[in-house]
Amino acid sequence: QVQLVESGGGLVQPGGSLRLSCVASGSSFSIYAVGWYRQAPGKQRELVAAISSGGTINYADSVKGRFTISRDNTRNTVNLQMNSLKPEDTAIYYCNTDRFLNQVIRGTGRTWGQGTQVTVSS
């Protein structure tokens, strides 16, 4: 059973950058798809970006050109580089994983992390 731990959140000013990491325990991480989700207060959880085991990537329109998802299978890690941050990016960010990318994109991946808070404010 894969377990996920997110890190890298914090407080940043508008226009700033943060790098989130999702580290997975367990073997065979390279065959899993991973997605980053976020949930702002009073809003539904939404997909931010997802990456398949083969490197296929999906982004939400709201983050295209600002966020970059990448994976390092040697470190069992998926990173989310967030640039040009806006106040509306403020949320708890979660990672989600499953063998199948379509499950991750639907938000029905088998495993979730505990989340990391990102606050964009001056």
Chimera marker file (.cmm) of the C-alpha trace (Angstrom):
<marker_set name="trace">
<marker id="1" x="0.000" y="0.000" z="0.000" r="1" g="1" b="0" radius="0.5"/>
<marker id="2" x="1.455" y="3.335" z="-1.078" r="1" g="1" b="0" radius="0.5"/>
<marker id="3" x="1.440" y="6.184" z="1.440" r="1" g="1" b="0" radius="0.5"/>
<marker id="4" x="1.913" y="9.832" z="0.512" r="1" g="1" b="0" radius="0.5"/>
<marker id="5" x="3.416" y="12.767" z="2.407" r="1" g="1" b="0" radius="0.5"/>
<marker id="6" x="3.214" y="16.316" z="1.060" r="1" g="1" b="0" radius="0.5"/>
<marker id="7" x="5.537" y="19.157" z="2.008" r="1" g="1" b="0" radius="0.5"/>
<marker id="8" x="6.639" y="22.570" z="0.829" r="1" g="1" b="0" radius="0.5"/>
<marker id="9" x="3.599" y="24.675" z="1.598" r="1" g="1" b="0" radius="0.5"/>
<marker id="10" x="3.746" y="28.035" z="3.299" r="1" g="1" b="0" radius="0.5"/>
<marker id="11" x="2.990" y="31.725" z="3.075" r="1" g="1" b="0" radius="0.5"/>
<marker id="12" x="4.124" y="33.580" z="-0.033" r="1" g="1" b="0" radius="0.5"/>
<marker id="13" x="3.424" y="36.990" z="-1.524" r="1" g="1" b="0" radius="0.5"/>
<marker id="14" x="1.527" y="37.347" z="-4.805" r="1" g="1" b="0" radius="0.5"/>
<marker id="15" x="3.863" y="36.755" z="-7.718" r="1" g="1" b="0" radius="0.5"/>
<marker id="16" x="6.069" y="34.482" z="-5.647" r="1" g="1" b="0" radius="0.5"/>
<marker id="17" x="6.919" y="30.812" z="-6.030" r="1" g="1" b="0" radius="0.5"/>
<marker id="18" x="6.677" y="27.612" z="-4.042" r="1" g="1" b="0" radius="0.5"/>
<marker id="19" x="7.710" y="24.040" z="-4.735" r="1" g="1" b="0" radius="0.5"/>
<marker id="20" x="5.536" y="21.298" z="-3.316" r="1" g="1" b="0" radius="0.5"/>
<marker id="21" x="6.745" y="17.726" z="-2.970" r="1" g="1" b="0" radius="0.5"/>
<marker id="22" x="4.772" y="14.509" z="-2.659" r="1" g="1" b="0" radius="0.5"/>
<marker id="23" x="6.877" y="11.611" z="-1.422" r="1" g="1" b="0" radius="0.5"/>
<marker id="24" x="5.556" y="8.087" z="-1.669" r="1" g="1" b="0" radius="0.5"/>
<marker id="25" x="6.481" y="5.131" z="0.470" r="1" g="1" b="0" radius="0.5"/>
<marker id="26" x="6.355" y="1.617" z="-0.853" r="1" g="1" b="0" radius="0.5"/>
<marker id="27" x="7.735" y="-0.024" z="-3.919" r="1" g="1" b="0" radius="0.5"/>
<marker id="28" x="6.783" y="0.244" z="-7.573" r="1" g="1" b="0" radius="0.5"/>
<marker id="29" x="6.056" y="3.965" z="-7.377" r="1" g="1" b="0" radius="0.5"/>
<marker id="30" x="7.061" y="4.359" z="-11.020" r="1" g="1" b="0" radius="0.5"/>
<marker id="31" x="3.922" y="2.548" z="-12.197" r="1" g="1" b="0" radius="0.5"/>
<marker id="32" x="1.572" y="4.944" z="-10.397" r="1" g="1" b="0" radius="0.5"/>
<marker id="33" x="-0.101" y="8.062" z="-11.711" r="1" g="1" b="0" radius="0.5"/>
<marker id="34" x="-0.044" y="11.026" z="-9.327" r="1" g="1" b="0" radius="0.5"/>
<marker id="35" x="-2.181" y="14.114" z="-9.156" r="1" g="1" b="0" radius="0.5"/>
<marker id="36" x="-2.094" y="17.347" z="-7.196" r="1" g="1" b="0" radius="0.5"/>
<marker id="37" x="-5.445" y="18.624" z="-5.958" r="1" g="1" b="0" radius="0.5"/>
<marker id="38" x="-6.370" y="21.687" z="-3.968" r="1" g="1" b="0" radius="0.5"/>
<marker id="39" x="-9.270" y="22.705" z="-1.803" r="1" g="1" b="0" radius="0.5"/>
<marker id="40" x="-9.965" y="26.273" z="-0.789" r="1" g="1" b="0" radius="0.5"/>
<marker id="41" x="-12.306" y="27.135" z="2.100" r="1" g="1" b="0" radius="0.5"/>
<marker id="42" x="-15.921" y="26.683" z="1.067" r="1" g="1" b="0" radius="0.5"/>
<marker id="43" x="-14.992" y="25.204" z="-2.298" r="1" g="1" b="0" radius="0.5"/>
<marker id="44" x="-14.823" y="21.736" z="-3.765" r="1" g="1" b="0" radius="0.5"/>
<marker id="45" x="-11.548" y="19.951" z="-4.203" r="1" g="1" b="0" radius="0.5"/>
<marker id="46" x="-10.206" y="20.511" z="-7.714" r="1" g="1" b="0" radius="0.5"/>
<marker id="47" x="-7.523" y="18.915" z="-9.849" r="1" g="1" b="0" radius="0.5"/>
<marker id="48" x="-4.473" y="21.111" z="-10.359" r="1" g="1" b="0" radius="0.5"/>
<marker id="49" x="-2.162" y="18.796" z="-12.308" r="1" g="1" b="0" radius="0.5"/>
<marker id="50" x="-1.614" y="15.108" z="-12.892" r="1" g="1" b="0" radius="0.5"/>
<marker id="51" x="1.162" y="12.973" z="-14.317" r="1" g="1" b="0" radius="0.5"/>
<marker id="52" x="0.933" y="9.382" z="-15.488" r="1" g="1" b="0" radius="0.5"/>
<marker id="53" x="3.536" y="6.690" z="-15.040" r="1" g="1" b="0" radius="0.5"/>
<marker id="54" x="4.596" y="7.315" z="-18.634" r="1" g="1" b="0" radius="0.5"/>
<marker id="55" x="4.863" y="11.071" z="-18.222" r="1" g="1" b="0" radius="0.5"/>
<marker id="56" x="1.537" y="12.192" z="-19.698" r="1" g="1" b="0" radius="0.5"/>
<marker id="57" x="0.595" y="15.475" z="-18.027" r="1" g="1" b="0" radius="0.5"/>
<marker id="58" x="-2.683" y="17.282" z="-17.477" r="1" g="1" b="0" radius="0.5"/>
<marker id="59" x="-3.117" y="20.788" z="-16.053" r="1" g="1" b="0" radius="0.5"/>
<marker id="60" x="-6.117" y="22.767" z="-14.954" r="1" g="1" b="0" radius="0.5"/>
<marker id="61" x="-6.637" y="25.783" z="-17.202" r="1" g="1" b="0" radius="0.5"/>
<marker id="62" x="-6.228" y="28.092" z="-14.214" r="1" g="1" b="0" radius="0.5"/>
<marker id="63" x="-2.604" y="27.026" z="-13.661" r="1" g="1" b="0" radius="0.5"/>
<marker id="64" x="-1.339" y="26.417" z="-17.212" r="1" g="1" b="0" radius="0.5"/>
<marker id="65" x="1.854" y="28.336" z="-17.840" r="1" g="1" b="0" radius="0.5"/>
<marker id="66" x="2.419" y="28.937" z="-14.111" r="1" g="1" b="0" radius="0.5"/>
<marker id="67" x="2.639" y="25.476" z="-12.540" r="1" g="1" b="0" radius="0.5"/>
<marker id="68" x="4.835" y="22.554" z="-13.574" r="1" g="1" b="0" radius="0.5"/>
<marker id="69" x="4.415" y="18.966" z="-12.393" r="1" g="1" b="0" radius="0.5"/>
<marker id="70" x="7.320" y="16.554" z="-12.570" r="1" g="1" b="0" radius="0.5"/>
<marker id="71" x="8.324" y="13.214" z="-11.145" r="1" g="1" b="0" radius="0.5"/>
<marker id="72" x="11.553" y="11.645" z="-9.952" r="1" g="1" b="0" radius="0.5"/>
<marker id="73" x="11.008" y="7.916" z="-9.667" r="1" g="1" b="0" radius="0.5"/>
<marker id="74" x="14.453" y="7.398" z="-8.124" r="1" g="1" b="0" radius="0.5"/>
<marker id="75" x="13.260" y="9.431" z="-5.134" r="1" g="1" b="0" radius="0.5"/>
<marker id="76" x="9.596" y="8.306" z="-5.235" r="1" g="1" b="0" radius="0.5"/>
<marker id="77" x="8.701" y="11.983" z="-5.551" r="1" g="1" b="0" radius="0.5"/>
<marker id="78" x="6.320" y="14.124" z="-7.571" r="1" g="1" b="0" radius="0.5"/>
<marker id="79" x="6.918" y="17.865" z="-7.424" r="1" g="1" b="0" radius="0.5"/>
<marker id="80" x="4.682" y="20.797" z="-8.206" r="1" g="1" b="0" radius="0.5"/>
<marker id="81" x="6.579" y="23.975" z="-9.050" r="1" g="1" b="0" radius="0.5"/>
<marker id="82" x="4.241" y="26.926" z="-8.617" r="1" g="1" b="0" radius="0.5"/>
<marker id="83" x="5.251" y="30.295" z="-10.062" r="1" g="1" b="0" radius="0.5"/>
<marker id="84" x="3.449" y="33.620" z="-10.388" r="1" g="1" b="0" radius="0.5"/>
<marker id="85" x="1.225" y="32.701" z="-7.475" r="1" g="1" b="0" radius="0.5"/>
<marker id="86" x="-2.070" y="34.502" z="-7.015" r="1" g="1" b="0" radius="0.5"/>
<marker id="87" x="-4.277" y="34.917" z="-3.941" r="1" g="1" b="0" radius="0.5"/>
<marker id="88" x="-6.790" y="32.572" z="-5.570" r="1" g="1" b="0" radius="0.5"/>
<marker id="89" x="-4.185" y="29.785" z="-5.415" r="1" g="1" b="0" radius="0.5"/>
<marker id="90" x="-4.601" y="29.776" z="-1.645" r="1" g="1" b="0" radius="0.5"/>
<marker id="91" x="-5.756" y="26.307" z="-0.598" r="1" g="1" b="0" radius="0.5"/>
<marker id="92" x="-4.737" y="23.054" z="0.997" r="1" g="1" b="0" radius="0.5"/>
<marker id="93" x="-2.872" y="21.052" z="-1.621" r="1" g="1" b="0" radius="0.5"/>
<marker id="94" x="-3.155" y="17.269" z="-1.650" r="1" g="1" b="0" radius="0.5"/>
<marker id="95" x="-1.572" y="14.569" z="-3.722" r="1" g="1" b="0" radius="0.5"/>
<marker id="96" x="-3.459" y="11.531" z="-4.906" r="1" g="1" b="0" radius="0.5"/>
<marker id="97" x="-2.227" y="8.366" z="-6.521" r="1" g="1" b="0" radius="0.5"/>
<marker id="98" x="-3.511" y="5.310" z="-8.313" r="1" g="1" b="0" radius="0.5"/>
<marker id="99" x="-2.321" y="2.859" z="-10.907" r="1" g="1" b="0" radius="0.5"/>
<marker id="100" x="-4.607" y="4.514" z="-13.429" r="1" g="1" b="0" radius="0.5"/>
<marker id="101" x="-4.409" y="8.149" z="-14.565" r="1" g="1" b="0" radius="0.5"/>
<marker id="102" x="-8.144" y="8.354" z="-15.229" r="1" g="1" b="0" radius="0.5"/>
<marker id="103" x="-8.842" y="7.480" z="-11.588" r="1" g="1" b="0" radius="0.5"/>
<marker id="104" x="-6.507" y="10.227" z="-10.447" r="1" g="1" b="0" radius="0.5"/>
<marker id="105" x="-8.090" y="12.749" z="-12.817" r="1" g="1" b="0" radius="0.5"/>
<marker id="106" x="-11.533" y="11.831" z="-11.474" r="1" g="1" b="0" radius="0.5"/>
<marker id="107" x="-10.338" y="12.261" z="-7.916" r="1" g="1" b="0" radius="0.5"/>
<marker id="108" x="-10.996" y="8.627" z="-7.124" r="1" g="1" b="0" radius="0.5"/>
<marker id="109" x="-7.393" y="7.512" z="-6.799" r="1" g="1" b="0" radius="0.5"/>
<marker id="110" x="-6.822" y="4.986" z="-4.068" r="1" g="1" b="0" radius="0.5"/>
<marker id="111" x="-4.485" y="7.001" z="-1.822" r="1" g="1" b="0" radius="0.5"/>
<marker id="112" x="-4.457" y="10.589" z="-0.564" r="1" g="1" b="0" radius="0.5"/>
<marker id="113" x="-1.860" y="12.480" z="1.391" r="1" g="1" b="0" radius="0.5"/>
<marker id="114" x="-2.642" y="14.641" z="4.412" r="1" g="1" b="0" radius="0.5"/>
<marker id="115" x="-2.248" y="17.940" z="2.570" r="1" g="1" b="0" radius="0.5"/>
<marker id="116" x="-0.054" y="21.027" z="2.829" r="1" g="1" b="0" radius="0.5"/>
<marker id="117" x="-1.323" y="24.587" z="3.213" r="1" g="1" b="0" radius="0.5"/>
<marker id="118" x="-0.452" y="27.211" z="0.620" r="1" g="1" b="0" radius="0.5"/>
<marker id="119" x="-1.344" y="30.809" z="1.414" r="1" g="1" b="0" radius="0.5"/>
<marker id="120" x="-0.765" y="33.596" z="-1.093" r="1" g="1" b="0" radius="0.5"/>
<marker id="121" x="-1.132" y="36.969" z="0.560" r="1" g="1" b="0" radius="0.5"/>
<marker id="122" x="0.603" y="40.303" z="0.901" r="1" g="1" b="0" radius="0.5"/>
<link id1="1" id2="2" r="1" g="1" b="0" radius="0.2"/>
<link id1="2" id2="3" r="1" g="1" b="0" radius="0.2"/>
<link id1="3" id2="4" r="1" g="1" b="0" radius="0.2"/>
<link id1="4" id2="5" r="1" g="1" b="0" radius="0.2"/>
<link id1="5" id2="6" r="1" g="1" b="0" radius="0.2"/>
<link id1="6" id2="7" r="1" g="1" b="0" radius="0.2"/>
<link id1="7" id2="8" r="1" g="1" b="0" radius="0.2"/>
<link id1="8" id2="9" r="1" g="1" b="0" radius="0.2"/>
<link id1="9" id2="10" r="1" g="1" b="0" radius="0.2"/>
<link id1="10" id2="11" r="1" g="1" b="0" radius="0.2"/>
<link id1="11" id2="12" r="1" g="1" b="0" radius="0.2"/>
<link id1="12" id2="13" r="1" g="1" b="0" radius="0.2"/>
<link id1="13" id2="14" r="1" g="1" b="0" radius="0.2"/>
<link id1="14" id2="15" r="1" g="1" b="0" radius="0.2"/>
<link id1="15" id2="16" r="1" g="1" b="0" radius="0.2"/>
<link id1="16" id2="17" r="1" g="1" b="0" radius="0.2"/>
<link id1="17" id2="18" r="1" g="1" b="0" radius="0.2"/>
<link id1="18" id2="19" r="1" g="1" b="0" radius="0.2"/>
<link id1="19" id2="20" r="1" g="1" b="0" radius="0.2"/>
<link id1="20" id2="21" r="1" g="1" b="0" radius="0.2"/>
<link id1="21" id2="22" r="1" g="1" b="0" radius="0.2"/>
<link id1="22" id2="23" r="1" g="1" b="0" radius="0.2"/>
<link id1="23" id2="24" r="1" g="1" b="0" radius="0.2"/>
<link id1="24" id2="25" r="1" g="1" b="0" radius="0.2"/>
<link id1="25" id2="26" r="1" g="1" b="0" radius="0.2"/>
<link id1="26" id2="27" r="1" g="1" b="0" radius="0.2"/>
<link id1="27" id2="28" r="1" g="1" b="0" radius="0.2"/>
<link id1="28" id2="29" r="1" g="1" b="0" radius="0.2"/>
<link id1="29" id2="30" r="1" g="1" b="0" radius="0.2"/>
<link id1="30" id2="31" r="1" g="1" b="0" radius="0.2"/>
<link id1="31" id2="32" r="1" g="1" b="0" radius="0.2"/>
<link id1="32" id2="33" r="1" g="1" b="0" radius="0.2"/>
<link id1="33" id2="34" r="1" g="1" b="0" radius="0.2"/>
<link id1="34" id2="35" r="1" g="1" b="0" radius="0.2"/>
<link id1="35" id2="36" r="1" g="1" b="0" radius="0.2"/>
<link id1="36" id2="37" r="1" g="1" b="0" radius="0.2"/>
<link id1="37" id2="38" r="1" g="1" b="0" radius="0.2"/>
<link id1="38" id2="39" r="1" g="1" b="0" radius="0.2"/>
<link id1="39" id2="40" r="1" g="1" b="0" radius="0.2"/>
<link id1="40" id2="41" r="1" g="1" b="0" radius="0.2"/>
<link id1="41" id2="42" r="1" g="1" b="0" radius="0.2"/>
<link id1="42" id2="43" r="1" g="1" b="0" radius="0.2"/>
<link id1="43" id2="44" r="1" g="1" b="0" radius="0.2"/>
<link id1="44" id2="45" r="1" g="1" b="0" radius="0.2"/>
<link id1="45" id2="46" r="1" g="1" b="0" radius="0.2"/>
<link id1="46" id2="47" r="1" g="1" b="0" radius="0.2"/>
<link id1="47" id2="48" r="1" g="1" b="0" radius="0.2"/>
<link id1="48" id2="49" r="1" g="1" b="0" radius="0.2"/>
<link id1="49" id2="50" r="1" g="1" b="0" radius="0.2"/>
<link id1="50" id2="51" r="1" g="1" b="0" radius="0.2"/>
<link id1="51" id2="52" r="1" g="1" b="0" radius="0.2"/>
<link id1="52" id2="53" r="1" g="1" b="0" radius="0.2"/>
<link id1="53" id2="54" r="1" g="1" b="0" radius="0.2"/>
<link id1="54" id2="55" r="1" g="1" b="0" radius="0.2"/>
<link id1="55" id2="56" r="1" g="1" b="0" radius="0.2"/>
<link id1="56" id2="57" r="1" g="1" b="0" radius="0.2"/>
<link id1="57" id2="58" r="1" g="1" b="0" radius="0.2"/>
<link id1="58" id2="59" r="1" g="1" b="0" radius="0.2"/>
<link id1="59" id2="60" r="1" g="1" b="0" radius="0.2"/>
<link id1="60" id2="61" r="1" g="1" b="0" radius="0.2"/>
<link id1="61" id2="62" r="1" g="1" b="0" radius="0.2"/>
<link id1="62" id2="63" r="1" g="1" b="0" radius="0.2"/>
<link id1="63" id2="64" r="1" g="1" b="0" radius="0.2"/>
<link id1="64" id2="65" r="1" g="1" b="0" radius="0.2"/>
<link id1="65" id2="66" r="1" g="1" b="0" radius="0.2"/>
<link id1="66" id2="67" r="1" g="1" b="0" radius="0.2"/>
<link id1="67" id2="68" r="1" g="1" b="0" radius="0.2"/>
<link id1="68" id2="69" r="1" g="1" b="0" radius="0.2"/>
<link id1="69" id2="70" r="1" g="1" b="0" radius="0.2"/>
<link id1="70" id2="71" r="1" g="1" b="0" radius="0.2"/>
<link id1="71" id2="72" r="1" g="1" b="0" radius="0.2"/>
<link id1="72" id2="73" r="1" g="1" b="0" radius="0.2"/>
<link id1="73" id2="74" r="1" g="1" b="0" radius="0.2"/>
<link id1="74" id2="75" r="1" g="1" b="0" radius="0.2"/>
<link id1="75" id2="76" r="1" g="1" b="0" radius="0.2"/>
<link id1="76" id2="77" r="1" g="1" b="0" radius="0.2"/>
<link id1="77" id2="78" r="1" g="1" b="0" radius="0.2"/>
<link id1="78" id2="79" r="1" g="1" b="0" radius="0.2"/>
<link id1="79" id2="80" r="1" g="1" b="0" radius="0.2"/>
<link id1="80" id2="81" r="1" g="1" b="0" radius="0.2"/>
<link id1="81" id2="82" r="1" g="1" b="0" radius="0.2"/>
<link id1="82" id2="83" r="1" g="1" b="0" radius="0.2"/>
<link id1="83" id2="84" r="1" g="1" b="0" radius="0.2"/>
<link id1="84" id2="85" r="1" g="1" b="0" radius="0.2"/>
<link id1="85" id2="86" r="1" g="1" b="0" radius="0.2"/>
<link id1="86" id2="87" r="1" g="1" b="0" radius="0.2"/>
<link id1="87" id2="88" r="1" g="1" b="0" radius="0.2"/>
<link id1="88" id2="89" r="1" g="1" b="0" radius="0.2"/>
<link id1="89" id2="90" r="1" g="1" b="0" radius="0.2"/>
<link id1="90" id2="91" r="1" g="1" b="0" radius="0.2"/>
<link id1="91" id2="92" r="1" g="1" b="0" radius="0.2"/>
<link id1="92" id2="93" r="1" g="1" b="0" radius="0.2"/>
<link id1="93" id2="94" r="1" g="1" b="0" radius="0.2"/>
<link id1="94" id2="95" r="1" g="1" b="0" radius="0.2"/>
<link id1="95" id2="96" r="1" g="1" b="0" radius="0.2"/>
<link id1="96" id2="97" r="1" g="1" b="0" radius="0.2"/>
<link id1="97" id2="98" r="1" g="1" b="0" radius="0.2"/>
<link id1="98" id2="99" r="1" g="1" b="0" radius="0.2"/>
<link id1="99" id2="100" r="1" g="1" b="0" radius="0.2"/>
<link id1="100" id2="101" r="1" g="1" b="0" radius="0.2"/>
<link id1="101" id2="102" r="1" g="1" b="0" radius="0.2"/>
<link id1="102" id2="103" r="1" g="1" b="0" radius="0.2"/>
<link id1="103" id2="104" r="1" g="1" b="0" radius="0.2"/>
<link id1="104" id2="105" r="1" g="1" b="0" radius="0.2"/>
<link id1="105" id2="106" r="1" g="1" b="0" radius="0.2"/>
<link id1="106" id2="107" r="1" g="1" b="0" radius="0.2"/>
<link id1="107" id2="108" r="1" g="1" b="0" radius="0.2"/>
<link id1="108" id2="109" r="1" g="1" b="0" radius="0.2"/>
<link id1="109" id2="110" r="1" g="1" b="0" radius="0.2"/>
<link id1="110" id2="111" r="1" g="1" b="0" radius="0.2"/>
<link id1="111" id2="112" r="1" g="1" b="0" radius="0.2"/>
<link id1="112" id2="113" r="1" g="1" b="0" radius="0.2"/>
<link id1="113" id2="114" r="1" g="1" b="0" radius="0.2"/>
<link id1="114" id2="115" r="1" g="1" b="0" radius="0.2"/>
<link id1="115" id2="116" r="1" g="1" b="0" radius="0.2"/>
<link id1="116" id2="117" r="1" g="1" b="0" radius="0.2"/>
<link id1="117" id2="118" r="1" g="1" b="0" radius="0.2"/>
<link id1="118" id2="119" r="1" g="1" b="0" radius="0.2"/>
<link id1="119" id2="120" r="1" g="1" b="0" radius="0.2"/>
<link id1="120" id2="121" r="1" g="1" b="0" radius="0.2"/>
<link id1="121" id2="122" r="1" g="1" b="0" radius="0.2"/>
</marker_set>
